[in-house]
Every structure is written in C-alpha cells, then in structure tokens.
Amino acid sequence: MTGQTELFSKKELKAMVVPLILEQLLVMLVGLADTLVISYVSEAAVSGVSLVNQFNTIFIYLFTALASGGAVVISQYIGRKETERAGESASQLLLFSTLFSLLIGAAVLLWGNHILTLLFGRVDTPVMDACITYLKISAYSYPALAVYNTGAAIYRSLGKTNVTLYISILSNLINVVGNILGVFVFQAGVAGVAWPSFLARAFSAVVITILCFRKRNEVRYRVKMIFRWNGDLMKRILKIAVPNGAENGIFQLVKVALSSIVALFGTSQIAANGVAQSIWSLAALAGTAMGPVYITVIGQCMGSGDTDAADAYFKKLTKATLLISCAWNLLVLLLTPGFMSVYSLSPETKTLVFWLVVIHNVFNATAYPYSGALSNGLRAAGDVKFTMYTSIACTVFVRLLLSYLLGITMQLGVIGIALAMVCDWLVRAVLFARRRRSGKWKQFQVV
C-alpha cells in the first residue's frame, strides 16, 4: 500500500457519503410522494403510476449509465491532474446526453400508447388510462433528467456532493407542494402528480447546468466543446457508458416484463407491488448512494495509477456500505407499519406490502452492498465487460426465469417475484466479490 492510499481522508469520505445518502433519501421521496398522494385518488391510479414508473426507470437508468460513464472518465482525469481534459469530457457528456434524451423523449411521445398496450394490455381500462396520462407527461422530463445527471456526475466526481443535496431539497419541495396542489386543490388526478415531477426535474436541470459553467470550478463546461464533437473523448466515455447502459437497459426491460407478469395478478397485488417498490427504493438508498462514492474514489485512484490505494479503498468502502445498509434497512423495516397507516389501501394489500418489504430489506442489507455498490468500483476501474456479462446473465437466467417459476408456476404472485429478485442479488454478490479479490480489475486502463 503506497502513501497515496490517503488520497481521501475519513473526513473527506464522510463529506461525500452523508450528502449522497440524504440526497438519495430526498430523491426517493419523489416516488413516495407521488404514490402516497395518488393513493387518495384510487387504486387504479396507484397501479397506473407504478406500472409507468417501471417503464420510465428504463430510461432513467440509461441516462444514469451515460452519466456514470462520464463520471469515470472525469474522475480518472482528475486523478491524473488533467482538469482541462476533464472539463472537455464533461462538455462532451452534456452534448451527447441532451441529444440522446431528446430522441428518447420524442420516441415515447410518438409510440407510447402502443408500447403500453403491448406491455400492459390486460390491465383494467382505468389503470391503462392512468398509465397513458402519466407516461406522456413523464416523457417531457426525460431531457431534464439526462441534463441533471450529467451535471451531478461532475460535482460528484469532484467530491462536492453537498451541491446536489441542496438542489434535491429544493426540487423535492417543488414536487411535494405541487402534488398536494395538483390532487387536492386542482383535483387533476394522475396529471396532478405528473406535472409537479416535471417541474421539479426541470428546475434541477437548469440549476445544475448554471453551476457547471462557473469559472471557479476545477472542472466545468466549455461552450466551444459542447457544440463540437470530439471523437476521442466520446469514445472513452461511451466505452464505459455503453456496457453500463446495455446492462442497465436489459435489467430494466426485464423489470418491465416482470411488471407485465405482475399485471396478471390483479389490481390489489399491482397496488401492493407499487407501494412496496416505493418503500424498497427508500430502503435501498444506502447502497445506491455509495455507488457514486466508489466511482469517484476508485476512479481517481486508478487515474493516478495507484492500484494499491484503489484496493484499500475497495475494502474500506465495502465495509462502510455493509454497515450503513444494515442499519438503514432495519430502520425502514421498523417504520413500515407506520408508513402503511397513511396509505389509503385495503388491509389485505397493506399486509402484502409489509411482507414484500421484509423480503427485500433482509437481502438488500446483506447482499446488495456486494451485488450493487461494489460493482460501481469495478466499472470505475474500467472492468465494465465483466460486470455487464455477469449482470445480464443474472438478470435473465436468475431473476426472470425464477420470477416465472415462482410467481406463475408456483402461484406465489408478487412474493415469488420478490424472492427471484433477492436470488439475483445473491448470485451477483458472490461473483463480484470474487472478481474484486482476484485483482483482475487492476489491468484495465480508461484514460
């Protein structure tokens, strides 16, 4: 272990981790606020919003994967002390993200109805009506999501996670107030929660973009680079982003396919699954928040050429992620009965939600730190193909296959879907932990 292993002190790591956890908490509140408020409209509305959120997550993860690819390149350039190249990479990332998200948004607006009919054609008419309304409004916010993720990647690469936290606070305030006004004052139904989400995302995108142009930043956007295609930099970004995007895209497609299976179980189970997933998102934020920390820390270590430091931080971050995840998942599980008391759902649906949360939280605390957060460190080192192949194989041959067998064949319904999910995590956890110990990730070079 070299002297560079103290590239990040405990205080600096804490300064990154705490704002990221708080930010993820606030981000999750967007989904909770939508689901909670819309539950006072009808269970059909809850079902429609939850189904579309599964579909929306495909594109959200694609935008996140693209931003993560850029973050790896930016972090490694920072580690090499080449801040000018880091700024150029950030500018190219903004260009590609904007174009890509505009294309996706336009496609969803044009063919959204057909896609929903293909995926969820068997749901009741009120549920489908809610799906269509929520999807069309959501599509307008795709560019804002992509632009925000790009700017957030820059600040996280610099370790300035408090900036994105402050933006999330204001964004969530806009969303929550808007939800209340939209549903209870304007009585706009599904649209009453969709438009506030759009406004909150647009606000976040505008603010982070303005901040990323500030000259005092070590890494910032360059106007001339935003409007000029740089093949070399784009290749480096996409080398990380494409495998990551393919992995996440297939993962989310499978989740949408699973939503189609859930849609066969009836409105009560659809609603329970939707509410449970909102609580799952809250419970999973500890592991999710640690992902960007791995990218920044491991990326800068690898950029500076200090693989010993990277290995040391792998161990330190994994231990911290495991401890934080166990404590947080236990807290959310204990609070779940209280959450259920404020949802306007039937007693049967609430009971089902509770057991879904129990299954999720036990394994999210113990397996996800290895299957999720740790894999970000492997990507930050450039070991993207292994993580891609492993994740795709586990998604298809473990999660999807077991979901069909447990959910439909064995008639366990959404409980079977949840059990298949945690089996997926367990297999990934073993494979990623072995890969980290093997040291093969040290052989890759990104910049």
Sequence and secondary structure as in RCSB ss.txt:
>XXXX:A:sequence
MTGQTELFSKKELKAMVVPLILEQLLVMLVGLADTLVISYVSEAAVSGVSLVNQFNTIFIYLFTALASGGAVVIS
QYIGRKETERAGESASQLLLFSTLFSLLIGAAVLLWGNHILTLLFGRVDTPVMDACITYLKISAYSYPALAVYNT
GAAIYRSLGKTNVTLYISILSNLINVVGNILGVFVFQAGVAGVAWPSFLARAFSAVVITILCFRKRNEVRYRVKM
IFRWNGDLMKRILKIAVPNGAENGIFQLVKVALSSIVALFGTSQIAANGVAQSIWSLAALAGTAMGPVYITVIGQ
CMGSGDTDAADAYFKKLTKATLLISCAWNLLVLLLTPGFMSVYSLSPETKTLVFWLVVIHNVFNATAYPYSGALS
NGLRAAGDVKFTMYTSIACTVFVRLLLSYLLGITMQLGVIGIALAMVCDWLVRAVLFARRRRSGKWKQFQVV
>XXXX:A:secstr
  GGGGSS HHHHHHHHHHHHHHHHHHHHHHHHHHHHHTTT HHHHHHHHHHHHHHHHHHHHHHHHHHHHHHHHH
HHHHTT HHHHHHHHHHHHHHHHHHHHHHHHHHHHHHHHHHHHHHTTS HHHHHHHHHHHHHHHTTHHHHHHHHH
HHHHHHHTT HHHHHHHHHHHHHHHHHHHHIIIIIS  TTHHHHHHHHHHHHHHHHHHHHHHT TTSSS   HHH
HTS  HHHHHHHHHHHHHHHHHHHHHHHHHHHHHHHHGGG HHHHHHHHHHHHHHHHHTHHHHHHHHHHHHHHHH
HHHTT HHHHHHHHHHHHHHHHHHHHHHHHHHHHHHHHHHHHS   HHHHHHHHHHHHHHHHHHHHTHIIIIIHH
HHHHHTT HHHHHHHHHHHIIIIIIHHHIIIIIIS  THHHHHHHHHHHHHHHHHHHHHHHHHTGGGG    
